[in-house]
Structure formats: C-alpha cells, structure tokens
Amino acid sequence: MGIQHVDLNTDIDNILEIIDRDAAAVINNVLSKDDLNVIQEELEPYLKNDIEGDNEFTGFQTKRVGALMARSPKCRELALNPKINALAKKFLEPFCDGYQLHFTSAISIGPNEKAQILHRDRGVWGGYVPRKIETQFSAVWGITDFTKENGATQIVPGSHKWDKDRLPLESEIESAEMKAGSVFIYTGSVMHGGGTNNTSESRTGVFLHYAPNWLRQEENQYLSCPPEIAKDLDPELRDLMGYSQGGYVLGFFTDPTDTEGKFESVSPKKLFGDDGDRFRIETSEKLVTSSAKKS
C-alpha cells in the first residue's frame, strides 16, 4: 500500500480522507534547512548526553529528550504550525470541544538499534477509552532524513480499523520514509513503532502529539514547562499546553499561598494576567445540557 505523501498546500479535507483510510501520511518539505539547523543547535546540548533507554520498548540505543516547549523556541513554532493544528482540530473535534498538546519529545535512534514492538499510542490510557473515540493526532518532524535503513517509523496503514488482536503480515508493514524537513502524521489508533537502524548515523525526529482536552497528557506540561518559563511564551501556546481550562471547572487551580482570594478556583490563564476563559457558565440549563450532549 505504501504511505501517501502530500504537499503543504494540499487541502486539509483531502489529507483527512487519507488519514481516515490509512491513519498516516507524510507532508513533504515543510521546514527549511535554516529551520533544521536551528532545531539541531537547540537540541544538541540535551541529545549529547548519555541518556539511552534501559528497556526494549524505549530502546537501548535510543535517546529521548522532552520539555521541548521550555527548551526549544523553534519547536514551539512547530507546535503551533497552522497546518498541523488545523488538521488536529478537525480530526479530534468529534470527540471533544478543544484539544491540547499531549506530548513533546526529540527521539534519536542510534546505530544498531533494533525495531520497536508495534503498538498503538492510545494504549497509554490502559485501554479504557472506547475505540470509537480517537485519542491522538500525532506529528513527527524529520530533523534528519528518515529511511528504512536508519530506523524510519514502521507503520501498518489501515490497522486502525482492524480487530484489536489482529497482527500484521510482514508485507503489511511500511516505513515512513521522508526527507528532513518533512512531517509524518498518524493517529493514536494505528499500529507503529521505531524501525531498526542499520546505519552509522542517528535518525532524529521531533514528536509533537495532540489529544482531546479532557484526557490526561502523557507529558506533564506544567512540570516540564513551569509557570516561571511559561509566562514568556505565546499565549496561544500556553493555552495549547493546558494553561487554560479544558471545560467548565476542568483544570482550575488555587494558589495555596493566596490569602486574599485572588486566585481561588480560577483558570490557569489568570496566572498570566488574563481573566478570560472561553468556558464560562451562561445558564445552569446550558451547563447541564452541554455536559450530556454526547451521551
């Protein structure tokens, strides 16, 4: 079957048709060489550390670096990429009234790494979310070329529609090959995993995943990027990270040191001087009916 490649100007509805069919696609040539150089420079101080995984799933020759919103200004731009966010919003909106940045990581698969077991990302919630609810829209930005030889992500197109116990034939497994600067998108329901790296160079990608605003995030954004750092970020990015409410009273906070009642059960946006939040009670009746609208 292969993985379909599209251009950046491809209509989002056309891309989502591919996602509905295959649960995966590659958008070619989104980042410039200058963008890639900046990202590599920003990540190098962290990826140079001796931080390979200690089990088969994370990889004994694979480095994983998180907290990208705190560490990499260029990765913040990727997180807010208009095309990816438009796709994430439209893909997830049948299952939520807002979405959030769920996970950030730079993953560098080193030489001699073995293939990761094929899995579905939605498994992070233990299988308790019904399969009819899509949990993730994921983007992998190629910082280096992704090839079959250097560990490009393996994926099983169409497996999001399979019975959960069906295993793929070897012929059904594809490699998400792409040039550096391209972005591989896929869903939380498709079988995939890191590939085998048979080369002498590392394969590096920036992973930014999006999820409905009512699910717990895989990466704790509030510890990875605490308020003293988040205060200097774009408000749109802060909201995306979860420094806002994900529904009426969903995600409010109270400052335990506040003795004046200024920060008592308020939106996190108030930390940054913003009193506005789109989730407000208009009427009691509307609150009750909206909370049951998907039942």
C-alpha positions in Angstrom: 0.0 0.0 0.0 2.8 2.5 0.9 2.4 5.8 2.8 0.9 8.6 0.8 2.9 11.8 0.5 1.3 15.2 0.0 2.4 18.8 -0.3 1.9 21.5 2.3 -0.8 23.2 0.2 -2.9 20.1 0.0 -6.4 20.8 1.3 -6.9 19.5 4.9 -10.0 17.6 4.0 -8.1 15.7 1.4 -5.4 14.9 3.9 -8.0 13.8 6.5 -9.5 11.5 3.8 -6.1 9.8 3.6 -5.9 9.7 7.4 -9.4 8.1 7.6 -8.2 5.4 5.1 -4.6 4.8 6.2 -4.3 6.6 9.6 -1.0 8.0 8.3 0.5 10.4 5.7 3.6 12.4 5.1 3.6 16.2 4.3 6.7 16.9 2.3 9.2 19.7 2.7 7.6 21.9 5.4 10.8 23.1 7.1 13.8 24.9 5.6 17.4 24.0 6.0 17.8 27.0 8.3 14.9 25.7 10.5 16.5 22.3 10.7 19.9 23.8 11.7 18.3 25.9 14.4 16.5 22.9 15.9 19.6 20.8 15.8 21.5 23.5 17.6 18.8 23.9 20.2 18.6 20.2 20.9 22.3 19.3 20.7 23.1 20.2 24.4 20.5 17.6 25.5 21.0 14.9 22.9 24.7 14.8 23.5 24.0 13.4 27.0 24.3 9.7 27.8 20.5 9.1 28.1 19.8 5.9 26.1 16.8 3.9 27.2 17.1 0.9 29.6 14.5 -1.4 28.1 13.4 -2.9 24.7 10.5 -0.5 24.3 12.3 2.8 24.8 15.4 1.3 23.1 18.9 0.6 24.4 20.4 2.8 21.6 17.7 5.5 21.5 17.9 8.9 23.1 14.7 10.7 24.2 14.6 14.4 25.2 11.4 16.1 26.5 10.3 19.5 27.8 10.7 20.9 24.3 8.4 23.8 24.9 10.8 25.0 27.6 14.0 24.1 25.8 13.5 24.9 22.1 12.0 28.1 20.7 11.9 26.6 17.2 10.0 23.6 18.5 7.4 26.0 19.9 6.9 27.2 16.3 6.4 23.6 15.2 3.8 23.0 18.0 1.8 26.0 16.6 2.2 25.1 12.9 -1.1 26.3 11.4 -1.5 23.3 9.0 -0.9 20.7 11.7 -3.1 22.4 14.2 -5.9 22.8 11.6 -5.7 19.0 11.0 -5.5 18.1 14.7 -8.5 20.3 15.5 -10.7 18.9 12.7 -9.6 15.3 13.3 -10.3 15.5 17.1 -13.3 17.8 17.2 -15.9 15.0 17.0 -14.6 13.8 20.4 -14.0 17.0 22.3 -14.6 20.7 22.4 -10.9 21.6 22.4 -7.6 19.9 22.1 -4.2 20.1 23.8 -0.5 19.5 23.3 -0.2 16.0 24.7 3.5 15.0 24.3 6.8 16.5 23.2 10.0 14.6 22.6 13.0 14.6 20.4 13.8 11.0 19.7 17.1 10.0 18.2 17.5 6.3 17.2 21.2 5.4 17.2 23.2 2.9 15.2 22.5 -0.8 15.9 19.1 -0.1 17.5 16.6 -2.8 17.0 13.0 -2.3 15.8 10.5 -1.3 18.5 7.5 -3.5 19.0 4.5 -2.4 17.0 1.9 -0.7 19.3 -0.9 1.8 19.4 -0.3 5.1 21.2 -3.8 5.1 22.7 -2.6 2.3 25.0 -1.2 4.9 27.4 -4.7 5.2 28.9 -4.7 1.5 29.6 -7.3 0.6 27.0 -10.1 2.2 29.0 -11.1 4.8 26.3 -13.6 3.2 23.8 -12.0 2.7 20.4 -14.7 4.7 18.7 -13.1 7.8 20.3 -9.9 8.9 18.6 -7.4 9.9 21.3 -4.4 11.4 19.4 -3.3 13.2 16.3 0.5 12.9 16.1 3.2 14.7 14.1 6.8 13.6 13.7 9.0 16.2 12.3 12.0 14.8 10.4 15.1 16.6 11.6 17.2 14.1 9.7 16.2 12.0 6.7 14.0 9.1 7.7 14.9 5.9 5.7 14.1 2.3 6.1 17.8 1.7 6.7 18.2 4.2 9.5 15.1 3.4 11.6 12.2 5.3 9.9 9.0 4.7 11.9 7.3 1.5 10.9 3.6 1.7 10.4 0.7 -0.6 9.4 -1.6 1.6 7.2 -5.3 0.8 7.8 -4.7 -1.1 11.1 -6.7 1.5 13.0 -9.8 -0.3 11.6 -8.6 -3.8 12.4 -9.8 -6.1 15.3 -7.5 -5.2 18.2 -6.0 -8.7 18.3 -5.1 -8.9 14.6 -1.3 -8.9 13.9 0.1 -7.7 10.6 1.8 -9.7 8.0 5.4 -8.6 7.2 4.1 -7.3 3.8 1.6 -5.0 5.6 4.3 -3.1 7.5 5.6 0.1 5.8 8.4 2.5 6.6 7.6 6.2 6.9 10.5 7.4 4.7 10.8 11.1 4.2 13.3 13.9 3.7 14.5 16.0 6.6 12.0 18.9 7.0 9.0 16.8 6.2 6.4 15.8 8.8 4.9 12.4 9.3 1.3 12.4 10.7 -0.6 9.5 12.2 -3.3 8.6 14.7 -3.3 7.1 18.1 -5.1 4.0 16.8 -2.7 2.8 14.2 0.0 0.2 14.8 3.5 1.6 14.5 7.0 1.6 16.1 10.5 2.8 15.6 12.5 0.9 13.0 15.9 -0.8 13.0 18.9 1.4 12.4 21.4 -0.4 10.3 23.5 2.7 9.5 26.3 4.5 11.3 24.3 7.7 11.9 21.4 8.6 14.2 17.9 9.2 13.0 16.3 12.2 14.8 12.7 13.4 14.8 10.7 15.8 16.9 7.5 14.2 18.1 4.5 16.5 19.0 1.3 14.8 19.8 -2.2 16.4 20.3 -5.1 15.0 22.2 -8.6 15.9 23.4 -8.6 18.5 26.2 -10.3 16.2 28.7 -7.6 13.4 28.7 -4.6 13.5 31.0 -1.5 14.4 29.0 1.3 11.9 28.6 3.9 14.6 29.3 3.2 16.7 32.4 3.5 20.1 30.7 3.2 22.1 34.0 6.3 20.4 35.4 8.2 20.2 32.0 7.4 23.9 31.4 6.5 25.5 34.8 4.8 28.9 35.1 8.1 30.9 35.5 9.0 29.7 32.0 5.5 29.6 30.5 4.9 33.3 31.3 7.2 34.3 28.5 5.6 32.0 25.9 3.0 32.9 23.3 -0.5 32.8 25.0 -1.8 30.5 22.2 1.0 28.1 23.0 0.3 28.3 26.8 -3.4 27.5 26.1 -2.4 24.6 23.9 -0.2 23.2 26.7 -3.0 23.3 29.1 -2.5 26.6 30.9 -6.2 27.2 30.4 -9.4 25.3 31.3 -10.4 22.3 29.3 -14.1 22.8 30.1 -16.1 24.4 32.8 -14.1 23.9 36.1 -11.9 21.3 34.2 -8.4 22.3 35.1 -8.9 25.2 37.5 -6.3 25.9 40.2 -6.0 27.6 43.6 -2.8 29.3 44.8 -2.2 27.8 48.3 -0.3 31.0 49.3 -3.1 33.4 48.4 -4.8 34.8 51.5 -6.8 37.5 49.6 -8.9 35.2 47.4 -7.5 36.5 44.1 -6.5 33.0 42.9 -9.3 30.9 44.4 -10.6 28.2 42.0 -9.7 30.2 38.8 -8.5 29.4 35.3 -4.7 29.0 34.9 -4.8 31.9 32.5 -5.2 34.2 35.5 -1.5 33.4 36.4 -0.5 35.5 33.4 -3.0 38.4 33.9 -5.7 37.0 31.6 -9.1 36.9 33.2 -10.8 35.5 30.1 -11.6 31.8 29.5 -13.9 30.5 26.9 -15.5 28.0 29.3 -18.0 30.1 31.3 -21.5 29.4 32.7 -24.1 31.2 30.7 -27.1 29.5 32.3 -27.5 26.4 34.5 -29.6 24.7 31.9 -27.0 25.2 29.2 -24.3 23.8 31.5 -26.3 20.6 32.2 -27.4 20.0 28.6 -23.8 20.6 27.2 -22.3 18.2 29.7 -24.6 15.4 28.4 -24.6 16.3 24.7 -22.5 13.3 23.6 -24.4 10.7 25.7 
